Amino acid sequence: MVRPYPKATAGEPLRLSFDMRRRVFEYIFRHDPTVSSPTEIFIPKYQYPRGCQVEVSDGRFELDEEGQVLLYRYSTERLEHIIRVKPSQALEP
């Protein structure tokens, strides 16, 4: 099965889910203030052939669709962070 997954986390993973039918990925983690590297998520074209929408609780992200990677940098305003990925609107019924 090819699905999104965290390749590197800037802290402690708390929850990970992927709804195969809806192709919705959600990842929650608690950041480690000593880590300066971004959280890196594998975003397979197989699951999102027409692109995806990314929602984050805070901070900022960069999506490299060709490289199949999402880089997320958290803000220090929150301790826990949420990353949600779903298919582009064009694929939703």
C-alpha positions as CSV (number, residue, x, y, z in Angstrom):
1,M,0.0,0.0,0.0
2,V,1.3,3.4,-0.9
3,R,0.1,6.1,1.5
4,P,1.3,9.3,3.1
5,Y,3.6,8.9,6.1
6,P,6.0,11.1,8.2
7,K,9.6,10.6,7.1
8,A,10.9,12.9,9.9
9,T,9.2,14.6,12.8
10,A,10.4,17.7,14.7
11,G,9.2,16.2,17.9
12,E,7.0,13.4,19.3
13,P,4.3,11.7,17.2
14,L,0.9,11.6,18.9
15,R,-1.5,10.4,16.3
16,L,-1.4,9.3,12.7
17,S,-4.4,8.3,10.5
18,F,-5.2,7.7,6.8
19,D,-8.7,7.1,5.6
20,M,-8.2,5.0,2.4
21,R,-11.6,5.6,1.0
22,R,-11.6,9.4,1.4
23,R,-7.7,9.6,1.1
24,V,-7.5,11.9,4.1
25,F,-4.2,11.9,6.0
26,E,-3.9,13.4,9.5
27,Y,-0.9,13.7,11.6
28,I,-0.6,15.2,15.1
29,F,2.7,15.7,16.9
30,R,4.1,17.6,19.8
31,H,7.2,19.7,18.8
32,D,10.6,19.5,20.4
33,P,11.9,23.1,20.8
34,T,15.5,21.8,20.4
35,V,14.8,20.6,16.8
36,S,15.1,23.2,14.1
37,S,14.6,20.8,11.1
38,P,11.1,20.7,9.6
39,T,8.7,17.8,9.8
40,E,8.8,15.9,6.5
41,I,5.8,14.0,5.1
42,F,5.8,11.7,2.1
43,I,2.8,12.7,-0.1
44,P,2.5,10.0,-2.9
45,K,1.2,11.0,-6.3
46,Y,-0.5,7.6,-6.3
47,Q,-3.0,8.8,-3.7
48,Y,-3.2,12.4,-5.0
49,P,-2.8,12.2,-8.8
50,R,-4.5,15.6,-9.3
51,G,-2.9,17.3,-6.4
52,C,-3.9,17.8,-2.8
53,Q,-5.0,20.4,-0.3
54,V,-3.0,20.9,2.9
55,E,-4.3,22.3,6.1
56,V,-2.1,23.0,9.1
57,S,-2.9,24.1,12.6
58,D,-0.2,26.8,12.6
59,G,3.1,27.6,11.1
60,R,3.9,27.2,7.4
61,F,4.4,24.5,4.9
62,E,6.0,23.9,1.5
63,L,4.6,21.2,-0.8
64,D,6.8,19.8,-3.5
65,E,4.4,17.7,-5.6
66,E,7.1,16.5,-8.0
67,G,9.3,15.4,-5.2
68,Q,6.3,14.0,-3.3
69,V,7.2,15.7,0.0
70,L,5.6,18.2,2.3
71,L,7.9,20.2,4.6
72,Y,6.2,21.7,7.7
73,R,7.7,24.3,10.1
74,Y,5.7,24.7,13.3
75,S,5.2,28.0,15.1
76,T,5.9,28.2,18.8
77,E,2.5,29.5,19.6
78,R,1.2,25.9,20.1
79,L,2.7,22.8,21.6
80,E,0.8,20.3,19.5
81,H,0.5,20.6,15.7
82,I,-1.9,19.1,13.1
83,I,-1.2,18.4,9.5
84,R,-4.2,17.3,7.3
85,V,-3.9,16.4,3.6
86,K,-6.8,15.6,1.3
87,P,-7.5,15.3,-2.4
88,S,-8.0,18.5,-4.4
89,Q,-11.6,19.7,-4.7
90,A,-11.7,18.3,-8.3
91,L,-11.6,14.8,-6.9
92,E,-14.3,15.2,-4.3
93,P,-17.9,14.1,-5.1
